[in-house]
Amino acid sequence: MNAIDPQTVIDATRRWIAEIVIGLNLCPFARRVFEGSLVRYVVSEAQDATTLLTDLDRELRTLATAPIAEVETTLLIHPHVFGDFLPYNDFLDAAEGLVDALDLDGVIQIASFHPRYQFAETEPDAVENYTNRSPYPMLHLLREESVSAITLEEAELLDIPRRNIETLRALGRDAILAKLRMPEVP
């Protein structure tokens, strides 16, 4: 295992949020919690799915019981496990199963981000994949009440993915890679 300093991981994640997620307005909810220091960043040392599931269990419970005024959302970043996208994508079923098992369905939802994120029926280098590409594999734990509290109309909410794809297509893949300062994913 190559040791990765947790603070380096958090710093790269914060830069990605500021420059990509907020900077390109990919998520209209992100600015308030980011600037309000309401994001909990957790870097997992997990080397396997079982340990990551244990870490996820702990973080789901922590978020569910933490005062919303202190922690509104959690990023569980796991740089040592699921570097390949397909096993990561398969793991999401277990993650969702844990949400159900903890009786947190309707309370917390999981959004997925990965350096090699690929939507179904897209090419690996398709620009739309960058809406969910992050510096490290991570699970974003969101309180459903926070998502529901956003004052956007339902049509506006449903339009976010289309708008994000248009934004990224207009910017272009090379500009996105330069902005990310990340190597091209083969």
DATA-V355559 format. One record per pair of residues at least 12 apart in sequence whose ideal C-beta (glycine too) atoms are under 8 Angstrom apart, sorted by the first residue. I is the first residue (numbers start at 1). J is the second residue. Records with the same first field share a line. If there is no record, write none. Layout:
BEGIN
I->J + J
END
This chain:
BEGIN
1->47 + 80
4->43 + 79 + 80
6->43
9->43 + 77 + 79 + 135 + 136
10->41 + 43 + 77
12->135 + 136
13->41 + 75 + 77 + 134 + 135 + 136 + 138
14->34 + 41
15->135
16->134 + 135 + 180
17->30 + 34 + 39
18->34
19->179 + 180
20->130 + 176 + 179 + 180
22->34
23->179
24->164 + 167 + 168 + 171
25->167
26->131 + 160 + 164 + 167
27->160
28->150 + 152 + 160
29->146 + 147 + 150
33->72 + 73 + 146
36->72
38->69 + 70 + 71 + 72 + 73
39->71 + 72 + 73 + 74 + 75
40->59 + 62 + 63 + 66 + 71 + 73 + 74 + 75
41->74 + 75 + 77
42->55 + 59 + 74 + 75 + 76 + 77
43->77 + 78 + 79
44->76 + 77 + 78 + 79 + 80 + 81
45->80
46->78 + 80 + 81
47->80 + 81
48->81
49->81 + 82 + 87 + 91 + 94
51->81
52->78 + 81 + 82 + 91
53->94 + 95 + 98
55->76 + 78
56->76 + 95 + 98 + 139
57->98 + 102
59->74 + 76 + 141
60->98 + 99 + 102 + 104 + 108 + 141
61->102
62->74
63->108 + 141 + 143
64->102 + 104 + 107 + 108
68->143 + 145 + 146
72->143 + 146
73->140 + 141 + 142 + 143 + 146
74->140 + 141
75->138 + 139 + 140 + 141
76->138 + 139 + 140 + 141
77->136 + 137 + 138
78->136 + 137 + 138 + 139
79->136 + 137
81->137
82->114 + 137
83->115 + 137
84->116
85->114 + 116 + 117 + 118
88->112 + 114 + 137
89->112 + 114
92->110 + 112
95->110 + 139
96->110
106->144
107->143 + 144 + 145
108->141 + 142 + 143 + 144
109->141 + 142 + 144 + 147
110->139 + 140 + 141 + 142
111->139 + 140 + 142
112->132 + 138 + 139 + 140
113->132 + 133 + 134 + 137 + 138 + 139 + 140
114->132 + 133 + 134 + 137 + 138
115->133 + 134 + 135 + 136 + 137 + 182 + 185
116->133 + 185
117->129 + 130 + 132 + 133 + 134
119->132
124->185 + 186
125->173 + 184 + 185
127->165 + 168 + 169 + 171 + 172 + 173 + 176
128->164 + 165 + 168 + 169
130->168 + 173 + 176 + 180
131->161 + 164 + 165 + 168
133->180 + 185
135->180 + 182
END
